[in-house]
Amino acid sequence: MEELRRAYSRLCKESGAEPQESVLQQLQELSRGRLDLATQSLTVDSCRALGKLLQKGSLLTELILSDCMLSEEGATLLLQGLCVNTVVRFLDLKGNNLRATGAEALGKLLRQNKSIQSLTLEWNSLGTWEEAFATFCGALAANSALRQLDLRNNQISHKGAEELALALKSNASLQQLDLRWNHIGLLGGRALVNCLPSNRTLWRLELAGNSIPGDVLRAVEQAMDHNQDRQTAFRENQARTHVLSKEVQHLREEKSKQFLDLMETIDRQREEMARSSRASAVRVGQLQEALDERHSVIKALKAKLQMAEAALALSEQKARDLGELLAAAEQERRSQAQRQAKEHRLEQQEAAERESKLLRDLSAANEKNLLLRNQVDKLERKAKSQQEQLFLARQELSNTAAELKLRAVQAEERLELEKKRSRQSLEDSEHLRFTEVEHMTRHLEESERAMQERVQRLEAARLSLEEELSRAKAAALSERSQAEEELVKAKNQVRLEEQQRLAHLEEKLRLLAQARDEAQSACLQQKQTVADAQARASQLGLQVEGLQRRLEELQQELSNKDQEKVAEVTRVRVELQEQKGRLKAELTAQEALKEKVAALERHLKVIASDHREALLDRESENASLREKLRLKEAEIARIRDEEAQRASFLQNAVLAYVQGSPLRTLSPQK
């Protein structure tokens, strides 16, 4: 408080005046922002200093200047300082004999100041000057901060009361007004009664000692009671609205918490979906690896097929070599026959006796030749049967390749079906979830694209394998056609050789008569050549048996490969069934998640419906309260009309009494 004393002393010195000791003492004893200068005679200089101090003072909330004998200039200076003050709440100017200038200064204060809530103006003379008091009332109408106004003993007439009534019609903040011990009278009381229906905030109006009739006072009391009831109802409504706002805020907070919980559950579901998508990607990668392994197995089978075809080519080459050996043997036999013919020519003279023997030998040789031909035919039949077996083996290979293709196609179709099912399930889950799951759909689309690319790669590999198989088949068919052509050529050569042999035999029969002597040596040599041919034929039979065993081994290998393929196909089926089971489990998990989301949505709907019902209940309560207020207002309006009628009846009675009394003749005309 020392700062206020110093500031007051400095301001007094600046104006060339001495500070008042009483003011300094009160500033020193300032407690809780209350400056009490009651009964202190304040000079104009002190009022000027206090006005300047009040412009900057931020500690004073109550200012008591009652019975200070303020002059018009001092009061104006103090009120000018209070115009810009925003801290003072209570101002007491009792007993200062404020007049026209003071009323104008008070009007300026009420227009500019927004902090003063209580103003005491008892024992002044504000109502004596009607124009200044009208200015004060106009400022009161524009003021929105004042709550309590004390105008006792201010010589307010009925015109001043009318000005106050006009001010009260526009004022919406004043709650208590004390007009006791003035000169308001009947007309002023009626003006105040007429203004009260327009004012809803004033709930205390004191009019004692103003020569106002009792019915007017009762009307004022009823209006005050009505306003007081209205204020209490308004406070109750404010309290209820405050409670309702708190409840609504609480409901909003709970709803926000529930929404956050729901968002957390949705985020967890998204994480679970991401984990499931990653697991599905891993499973797809595993399936891709399994497909790669199968492709490697198919490549190994193709390599084995190529090896089998190479072995078949080697066997065909061996057959060709055997044919060449047979041709060489036939050529040797021809050369031997020519030699025998030459020897028969040389020994014709000596072979006369041995013709019968030679004929027998020739018949035996012919029989042996027939046997040899039969053996050759048997060898050819065996070769044909081997070729047929080779053809059957190739057909079996082609059938196995076709079965492999069909199984690969079926596996691809199953994969596509599984992809379609997974896509359908993903689309359903995406439709059921919120639009915030777009990154999951993008991720799934990328994975689907990767799967499609992998499937396209697999199809390209499958097409390349089919092309390789078709090439191998074409090569096998070309080799087979070449072998058949070679066999046809060999048959033609054998037939020509047989014809040539028949011609040679005819020539030999013609020359037997001349070459009897040479026949014996030729027969001996022929026997030796036949023995050699039999040995070679036995060797050829052994080679053919070896080829047959080789073919049986190849057939066994093919059967083993078929069994391995069947086992692989069964394994693939088992894996596909396991994958189907996993996909079904994922679908069930997704359905469970969908059910959880649906349950959460239902829970939210229930909460929203409860919230709506609570709001509807609150609205119905508010409507019932409004209806009660409306009924009360209607009742008050009815009571007011009845009181107005009573007042009019009373006025008419008074006027009739006044007009009928003998004093009317003595009263002056208005």
C-alpha positions in Angstrom: 0.0 0.0 0.0 3.1 2.2 0.2 3.0 2.5 -3.5 -0.4 4.0 -3.5 0.7 6.6 -0.8 3.8 7.5 -2.8 1.7 7.8 -6.0 -0.9 10.0 -4.2 1.9 12.2 -2.7 3.6 12.5 -6.1 0.4 13.4 -7.9 -0.5 16.0 -5.2 3.0 17.6 -5.5 2.8 17.6 -9.3 -0.5 19.7 -9.0 1.2 22.0 -6.5 -0.8 20.9 -3.4 -0.1 19.2 -0.2 -1.4 15.7 0.3 -4.1 15.3 3.0 -2.9 13.3 6.0 -6.3 11.6 6.4 -6.1 10.3 2.9 -2.5 9.1 3.4 -3.5 7.3 6.6 -6.4 5.5 4.8 -4.1 4.5 2.0 -1.7 3.2 4.5 -4.4 1.2 6.3 -5.9 -0.2 3.0 -7.1 -3.7 3.5 -8.5 -6.1 0.9 -8.8 -3.4 -1.8 -11.3 -1.3 0.3 -10.5 2.5 0.5 -12.8 4.1 3.1 -12.7 7.9 3.0 -16.1 8.4 4.6 -16.6 11.7 6.5 -13.3 13.0 5.1 -13.4 16.5 3.6 -11.7 16.1 0.3 -10.3 19.2 -1.5 -10.4 19.6 -5.2 -6.6 18.9 -5.5 -7.1 15.7 -3.5 -9.9 14.7 -5.8 -7.8 15.4 -8.8 -4.9 13.3 -7.5 -7.3 10.5 -6.5 -8.9 10.6 -9.9 -5.5 10.1 -11.6 -4.7 7.5 -9.0 -7.9 5.6 -9.8 -7.1 5.6 -13.5 -4.0 3.4 -12.8 -4.9 1.8 -9.5 -5.3 -2.0 -9.9 -5.8 -2.8 -6.1 -8.9 -0.9 -5.2 -12.2 -2.8 -5.5 -14.3 -0.8 -3.0 -14.3 3.0 -2.8 -16.4 4.7 0.0 -16.8 8.5 -0.3 -19.9 9.0 1.8 -20.3 12.4 3.6 -17.2 13.8 2.1 -18.8 17.2 1.2 -17.5 16.9 -2.4 -17.8 19.9 -4.6 -19.1 19.7 -8.1 -15.6 20.0 -9.6 -14.1 17.4 -7.2 -16.8 14.9 -7.8 -16.4 15.4 -11.6 -12.6 14.8 -11.3 -13.1 11.6 -9.2 -15.8 10.3 -11.6 -13.6 11.0 -14.6 -10.8 8.9 -13.1 -13.3 6.1 -12.5 -14.5 6.1 -16.1 -11.4 4.2 -17.3 -11.1 2.1 -14.1 -11.7 -1.6 -14.6 -11.2 -2.8 -11.0 -13.6 -0.9 -8.7 -16.8 -2.9 -8.0 -18.4 -0.9 -5.2 -18.8 2.9 -5.1 -20.5 4.8 -2.2 -21.2 8.6 -2.8 -23.7 9.0 0.0 -24.4 12.5 1.3 -22.3 14.6 -1.1 -25.1 16.8 -2.3 -24.5 16.0 -6.0 -26.5 18.1 -8.4 -26.7 18.7 -12.2 -23.0 18.5 -12.9 -22.7 15.5 -10.7 -25.6 13.8 -12.4 -24.0 14.4 -15.8 -20.7 13.0 -14.5 -22.4 10.0 -13.1 -24.2 9.4 -16.5 -20.8 9.6 -18.2 -19.4 7.1 -15.6 -22.3 4.7 -16.2 -21.8 4.9 -20.0 -18.0 4.3 -19.9 -17.3 2.1 -16.9 -17.9 -1.6 -17.2 -16.9 -2.8 -13.7 -19.0 -1.0 -11.1 -21.7 -3.3 -9.9 -23.0 -1.4 -6.8 -23.6 2.4 -6.7 -24.9 4.2 -3.6 -26.2 7.7 -4.2 -28.2 8.3 -1.0 -28.8 11.8 0.3 -28.0 13.7 -2.9 -30.1 16.0 -5.0 -30.0 14.3 -8.4 -33.8 14.6 -9.0 -33.9 18.3 -8.6 -32.5 19.0 -12.1 -34.7 17.0 -14.5 -32.5 17.3 -17.6 -29.4 16.2 -15.7 -31.3 13.3 -14.1 -32.7 12.4 -17.6 -29.1 12.2 -18.8 -28.3 10.0 -15.8 -31.3 7.7 -16.6 -30.2 7.4 -20.3 -26.8 6.3 -19.2 -28.4 3.8 -16.8 -30.4 2.4 -19.7 -27.2 1.8 -21.7 -25.2 0.3 -18.7 -24.8 -3.5 -18.6 -22.7 -3.9 -15.5 -24.6 -2.3 -12.6 -26.4 -4.7 -10.3 -27.4 -2.5 -7.3 -28.4 1.2 -7.3 -29.4 3.3 -4.2 -31.2 6.5 -4.9 -32.8 7.2 -1.5 -33.5 10.8 -0.6 -32.6 12.3 -4.0 -35.8 14.5 -4.4 -36.9 12.4 -7.5 -40.3 13.6 -8.8 -42.8 11.7 -10.9 -41.0 13.0 -14.1 -37.8 11.5 -12.8 -39.6 8.3 -12.0 -40.9 8.3 -15.6 -37.3 8.7 -16.9 -36.2 5.9 -14.6 -39.1 3.7 -15.9 -37.8 4.3 -19.5 -34.3 3.4 -18.4 -35.6 0.3 -16.7 -37.3 -0.8 -19.9 -33.9 -0.9 -21.7 -31.7 -2.0 -18.8 -31.0 -5.7 -18.6 -28.6 -5.9 -15.7 -30.0 -4.0 -12.7 -31.3 -6.2 -10.0 -31.9 -4.0 -6.9 -33.2 -0.4 -7.0 -33.9 1.6 -3.8 -36.1 4.7 -4.4 -37.3 5.3 -0.8 -38.0 8.8 0.6 -38.4 10.6 -2.7 -41.3 12.5 -4.3 -42.5 9.9 -6.9 -46.2 10.0 -6.2 -49.0 8.2 -7.9 -48.0 9.1 -11.5 -44.4 8.0 -11.0 -45.5 4.8 -9.3 -47.8 4.0 -12.2 -44.9 4.7 -14.7 -42.7 2.3 -12.7 -45.5 -0.3 -12.6 -46.0 0.0 -16.4 -42.3 -0.5 -17.0 -41.8 -3.5 -14.9 -43.4 -6.0 -17.4 -40.6 -5.1 -19.8 -37.9 -5.6 -17.3 -37.1 -9.2 -16.3 -33.9 -8.7 -14.2 -35.1 -6.3 -11.5 -36.3 -8.3 -8.5 -36.1 -5.7 -5.7 -37.6 -2.2 -5.9 -38.1 -0.2 -2.7 -40.7 2.6 -3.0 -41.6 3.4 0.6 -42.0 7.1 1.6 -43.0 8.2 -1.9 -46.8 8.9 -1.4 -47.6 5.9 -3.6 -51.0 4.2 -3.1 -51.0 0.7 -1.6 -52.4 -1.0 -4.7 -49.5 0.3 -6.8 -47.1 -0.8 -4.1 -48.7 -4.2 -4.2 -48.5 -4.3 -8.0 -44.8 -3.5 -7.6 -44.3 -6.2 -5.0 -46.1 -8.7 -7.2 -44.0 -7.7 -10.2 -40.9 -8.1 -8.0 -42.0 -11.4 -6.7 -42.6 -12.5 -10.3 -39.2 -11.3 -11.4 -37.7 -13.0 -8.3 -39.4 -16.2 -9.2 -38.2 -15.8 -12.7 -34.7 -15.2 -11.5 -34.8 -18.3 -9.3 -36.2 -20.3 -12.2 -33.6 -18.9 -14.4 -30.9 -19.8 -11.9 -32.3 -23.3 -11.6 -32.4 -23.6 -15.3 -28.9 -22.4 -15.5 -27.9 -25.0 -12.9 -29.8 -27.7 -14.7 -28.3 -26.6 -18.0 -24.9 -26.6 -16.4 -25.5 -30.1 -15.0 -26.8 -31.2 -18.4 -23.8 -29.8 -20.1 -21.6 -31.6 -17.7 -23.5 -34.8 -18.4 -23.3 -34.2 -22.1 -19.6 -33.5 -21.8 -19.2 -36.7 -19.8 -21.2 -38.6 -22.4 -19.0 -37.1 -25.1 -15.9 -38.1 -23.3 -17.2 -41.6 -22.8 -18.2 -41.7 -26.4 -14.7 -40.4 -27.4 -13.2 -43.1 -25.2 -15.3 -45.7 -26.7 -14.5 -44.4 -30.2 -10.8 -44.5 -29.3 -11.2 -48.1 -28.0 -13.0 -49.0 -31.2 -10.2 -47.4 -33.3 -7.6 -49.3 -31.2 -9.5 -52.6 -31.9 -9.7 -51.7 -35.6 -5.9 -51.0 -35.6 -5.4 -54.3 -33.9 -7.6 -56.0 -36.5 -5.6 -54.2 -39.2 -2.4 -55.5 -37.7 -3.9 -59.0 -37.6 -4.9 -58.7 -41.2 -1.4 -57.5 -42.1 0.0 -60.5 -40.2 -2.4 -62.8 -42.0 -1.5 -61.3 -45.4 2.2 -61.7 -44.6 1.5 -65.3 -43.6 -0.5 -65.9 -46.8 2.4 -64.3 -48.7 4.8 -66.7 -47.0 2.5 -69.6 -47.8 2.3 -68.5 -51.4 6.1 -68.4 -51.5 6.2 -71.9 -50.0 3.7 -73.1 -52.7 5.9 -71.3 -55.3 8.9 -73.2 -54.0 7.0 -76.4 -54.1 6.0 -75.7 -57.7 9.7 -74.9 -58.5 10.7 -78.2 -56.9 8.1 -80.0 -59.0 9.3 -78.2 -62.1 12.8 -79.4 -61.2 11.5 -82.9 -60.8 9.8 -82.6 -64.2 13.0 -81.4 -65.7 14.8 -84.4 -64.2 12.2 -86.7 -65.6 12.7 -85.1 -69.0 16.4 -85.6 -68.7 15.7 -89.3 -67.8 13.4 -89.5 -70.9 16.2 -88.0 -73.0 18.6 -90.6 -71.6 16.0 -93.4 -72.3 15.7 -92.1 -75.9 19.4 -92.0 -76.2 19.5 -95.7 -75.0 16.8 -96.5 -77.5 18.9 -94.8 -80.2 21.8 -96.9 -79.1 19.7 -100.0 -79.3 18.6 -99.0 -82.8 22.2 -98.4 -83.8 23.0 -101.8 -82.5 20.2 -103.3 -84.6 21.6 -101.5 -87.6 25.0 -102.9 -86.8 23.5 -106.4 -86.6 21.8 -105.8 -90.0 25.1 -104.7 -91.4 26.7 -107.8 -89.9 24.0 -109.9 -91.5 24.6 -108.2 -94.8 28.3 -108.9 -94.5 27.6 -112.5 -93.7 25.4 -112.8 -96.7 28.1 -111.2 -98.8 30.6 -113.7 -97.4 28.2 -116.4 -98.1 27.8 -115.2 -101.7 31.6 -115.1 -102.1 31.8 -118.6 -100.7 29.1 -119.7 -103.1 31.1 -118.3 -106.0 34.2 -120.0 -104.7 32.2 -123.2 -104.4 30.9 -122.7 -108.0 34.5 -122.4 -109.2 35.5 -125.4 -107.2 32.5 -127.3 -108.6 33.6 -126.4 -112.1 37.1 -127.6 -111.3 35.8 -130.8 -109.7 32.9 -131.6 -112.2 34.8 -134.6 -113.5 35.5 -136.0 -110.0 31.9 -135.4 -108.7 30.0 -137.7 -110.9 30.0 -140.4 -108.3 29.2 -138.0 -105.5 26.2 -136.4 -107.2 23.7 -138.2 -105.1 25.6 -137.3 -102.0 26.0 -133.7 -103.1 22.2 -133.6 -104.0 21.5 -134.8 -100.5 24.0 -132.3 -99.1 22.4 -129.6 -101.3 18.9 -130.6 -100.0 20.3 -130.5 -96.5 22.0 -127.1 -97.3 18.7 -125.9 -98.6 16.9 -127.0 -95.5 19.6 -125.3 -93.5 19.1 -122.2 -95.6 15.4 -122.4 -94.9 16.2 -122.7 -91.3 18.5 -119.8 -91.5 15.8 -117.8 -93.2 13.3 -118.8 -90.6 15.8 -117.7 -88.0 16.2 -114.4 -89.8 12.4 -114.0 -90.0 12.3 -114.8 -86.3 15.0 -112.1 -85.7 13.0 -109.7 -87.8 9.9 -110.5 -85.8 11.8 -110.0 -82.6 13.0 -106.7 -83.9 9.4 -105.7 -84.9 8.2 -106.8 -81.4 11.0 -104.7 -79.9 10.0 -101.8 -82.1 6.4 -102.3 -81.0 7.5 -102.4 -77.4 9.5 -99.2 -78.0 6.4 -97.7 -79.6 4.3 -98.7 -76.6 7.0 -97.3 -74.3 6.9 -94.1 -76.2 3.1 -94.1 -76.0 3.3 -94.7 -72.3 5.8 -91.8 -72.0 3.5 -89.6 -74.1 0.5 -90.7 -71.9 2.5 -90.0 -68.7 3.5 -86.6 -70.1 -0.2 -85.9 -71.0 -1.2 -87.0 -67.5 1.5 -84.7 -66.0 0.2 -81.9 -68.2 -3.4 -82.6 -67.0 -2.2 -82.7 -63.4 -0.3 -79.5 -63.8 -3.4 -77.9 -65.4 -5.6 -79.2 -62.6 -3.1 -77.9 -60.0 -3.1 -74.5 -61.8 -6.9 -74.5 -61.9 -7.0 -75.4 -58.2 -4.5 -72.6 -57.5 -6.6 -70.2 -59.6 -9.8 -71.3 -57.7 -8.0 -70.8 -54.4 -6.8 -67.4 -55.6 -10.4 -66.6 -56.7 -11.7 -67.7 -53.3 -9.1 -65.8 -51.4 -9.8 -62.7 -53.6 -13.5 -63.1 -53.0 -12.9 -63.4 -49.2 -10.6 -60.4 -49.3 -13.1 -58.4 -51.2 -15.9 -59.3 -48.8 -13.7 -58.3 -45.8 -12.8 -55.1 -47.6 -16.4 -54.2 -48.2 -17.3 -54.9 -44.5 -14.4 -52.9 -43.1 -14.0 -49.2 -43.2 -12.4 -47.2 -46.0 -9.2 -46.7 -43.8 -8.1 -50.3 -44.9 -7.1 -49.2 -48.4 -3.4 -49.9 -47.8 -4.3 -53.5 -47.0 -6.2 -53.8 -50.3 -3.2 -52.3 -52.2 -0.9 -54.7 -50.5 -3.2 -57.6 -51.4 -3.4 -56.4 -55.0 0.3 -56.2 -55.2 0.6 -59.8 -53.8 -2.1 -60.9 -56.3 -0.1 -59.3 -59.1 3.0 -61.0 -57.9 1.1 -64.3 -57.8 -0.2 -63.7 -61.3 3.2 -62.9 -62.5 4.5 -66.1 -60.9 1.6 -68.0 -62.4 2.4 -66.5 -65.8 6.1 -67.5 -65.3 5.0 -71.0 -64.4 2.7 -71.1 -67.5 5.6 -70.0 -69.7 7.8 -72.7 -68.1 5.0 -75.2 -68.7 4.7 -74.1 -72.3 8.5 -74.3 -72.8 8.4 -77.8 -71.3 5.5 -78.8 -73.6 7.5 -77.5 -76.5 10.5 -79.5 -75.4 8.2 -82.6 -75.1 6.8 -81.9 -78.5 10.3 -81.6 -79.9 11.3 -84.8 -78.3 8.2 -86.6 -79.6 9.0 -85.2 -83.1 12.5 -86.4 -82.8 11.3 -89.8 -81.7 8.8 -90.0 -84.5 11.5 -89.0 -87.0 13.8 -91.6 -85.6 11.0 -94.1 -85.7 10.2 -93.2 -89.4 13.9 -93.5 -90.2 14.1 -96.9 -88.5 11.0 -98.1 -90.4 12.5 -96.9 -93.7 15.7 -98.7 -92.9 13.8 -101.8 -92.1 11.9 -101.5 -95.4 15.1 -101.0 -97.2 16.6 -104.1 -95.4 13.6 -106.1 -96.3 13.9 -105.1 -99.9 17.5 -105.9 -99.9 16.8 -109.3 -98.3 14.1 -110.0 -101.0 16.6 -109.0 -103.7 19.2 -111.1 -102.1 16.8 -114.0 -102.0 15.9 -113.6 -105.7 19.6 -113.4 -106.4 20.2 -116.5 -104.3 17.5 -118.3 -106.2 19.1 -117.3 -109.5 22.5 -118.4 -108.1 21.0 -121.7 -107.0 19.6 -122.3 -110.4 22.9 -121.5 -111.9 24.5 -123.9 -109.3 22.0 -126.7 -110.2 23.0 -126.1 -113.8 26.6 -126.2 -112.9 26.4 -129.1 -110.5 26.9 -131.6 -113.2 30.2 -129.9 -114.1 31.3 -129.2 -110.5 30.8 -132.5 -108.6 34.3 -132.7 -107.6 34.3 -129.2 -106.3 31.0 -129.8 -104.4 32.6 -131.9 -101.6 35.2 -129.2 -100.8 32.5 -126.6 -101.1 30.2 -128.6 -98.9 32.9 -128.8 -96.3 33.6 -125.1 -96.5 29.9 -124.5 -96.5 29.5 -126.6 -93.3 32.2 -124.5 -91.7 30.5 -121.3 -92.8 27.2 -122.6 -91.5 28.8 -123.3 -88.2 30.2 -119.9 -88.2 26.8 -118.4 -89.0 25.2 -120.5 -86.3 27.7 -119.2 -83.8 27.1 -115.6 -85.0 23.3 -116.3 -84.8 23.7 -117.5 -81.3 25.7 -114.3 -80.5 23.0 -112.2 -82.2 20.4 -114.1 -80.0 22.4 -113.2 -76.9 22.6 -109.6 -78.0 18.9 -109.6 -78.6 18.3 -111.0 -75.1 20.5 -108.3 -73.7 18.5 -105.7 -75.5 15.3 -107.2 -74.2 16.7 -107.1 -70.6 17.6 -103.5 -71.3 14.1 -102.8 -72.4 12.7 -104.5 -69.3 15.0 -102.3 -67.2 13.8 -99.2 -69.0 10.2 -100.3 -68.5 10.9 -100.8 -64.8 12.5 -97.4 -64.6 9.4 -95.9 -66.3 7.1 -97.7 -63.8 9.2 -96.4 -60.9 9.0 -92.9 -62.4 5.3 -93.3 -62.7 5.1 -94.4 -59.0 7.2 -91.4 -58.0 4.9 -89.1 -60.1 1.9 -90.6 -58.4 3.5 -90.1 -55.0 4.4 -86.5 -55.9 0.8 -85.9 -57.1 -0.6 -87.3 -53.8 1.8 -85.2 -51.8 0.7 -82.1 -53.8 -2.9 -83.0 -53.1 -2.1 -83.4 -49.4 -0.4 -80.0 -49.4 -3.3 -78.4 -51.3 -5.7 -79.9 -48.7 -3.6 -78.5 -45.9 -3.5 -75.1 -47.6 -7.3 -75.3 -48.0 -7.6 -76.1 -44.3 -5.4 -73.1 -43.5 -7.4 -70.9 -45.8 -10.6 -72.1 -44.1 -9.1 -71.3 -40.7 -8.1 -67.8 -42.0 -11.7 -67.4 -43.3 -13.1 -68.4 -39.9 -10.7 -66.0 -38.2 -11.8 -63.2 -40.6 -15.5 -64.1 -40.0 -14.8 -63.9 -36.2 -13.2 -60.5 -36.8 -16.2 -59.5 -38.8 -18.5 -60.6 -36.0 -16.4 -58.7 -33.5 -16.7 -55.6 -35.7 -20.4 -56.1 -36.0 -20.7 -56.5 -32.3 -18.8 -53.3 -31.7 -21.0 -51.5 -34.2 -24.1 -52.8 -32.4 -22.6 -51.7 -29.1 -22.0 -48.3 -30.6 -25.5 -48.2 -31.9 -26.8 -49.1 -28.5 -24.7 -46.4 -26.9 -25.9 -43.9 -29.5 -29.5 -44.9 -28.9 -29.1 -44.6 -25.1 -27.4 -41.2 -25.7 -30.3 -40.2 -28.0 -32.8 -41.4 -25.4 -31.0 -39.4 -22.7 -31.0 -36.3 -24.9 -34.7 -36.8 -25.7 -35.4 -37.2 -21.9 -33.5 -33.9 -21.3 -35.3 -32.2 -24.1 -38.7 -33.4 -22.8 -37.7 -32.1 -19.3 -36.7 -28.8 -20.8 -39.9 -28.7 -22.8 -41.9 -29.4 -19.6 -40.0 -26.7 -17.8 -40.7 -24.3 -20.7 -44.3 -25.3 -20.6 -44.4 -24.6 -16.8 -42.7 -21.2 -17.4 -45.2 -20.4 -20.1 -48.1 -21.3 -17.8 -46.6 -19.2 -15.0 -46.1 -16.3 -17.3 -49.6 -16.6 -18.5 -50.8 -16.7 -14.9 -48.7 -13.7 -14.1 -50.0 -11.9 -17.2 -53.5 -12.7 -16.1 -52.8 -11.5 -12.5 -51.2 -8.4 -14.0 -54.3 -7.7 -16.2 -56.5 -8.2 -13.2 -54.4 -5.8 -11.1 -54.4 -3.3 -14.0 -58.2 -3.6 -14.2 -58.4 -3.1 -10.4 -56.0 -0.1 -10.7 -58.1 1.4 -13.5 -61.3 0.8 -11.5 -59.6 2.5 -8.5 -58.4 5.3 -10.7 -61.9 5.8 -12.1 -63.3 5.7 -8.6 -60.7 8.3 -7.3 -61.3 10.5 -10.4 -65.1 10.2 -9.9 -64.6 11.0 -6.2 -62.4 14.0 -7.0 -64.7 15.2 -9.7 -67.7 14.9 -7.4 -66.1 16.5 -4.3 -66.6 20.3 -3.6 -62.8 20.8 -3.6 -62.7 20.4 -7.4 -64.2 23.9 -7.8 -61.4 25.3 -5.7 -58.5 23.4 -7.5 -56.8 25.2 -10.4 -57.2 24.0 -13.9 -54.2 22.0 -15.3 
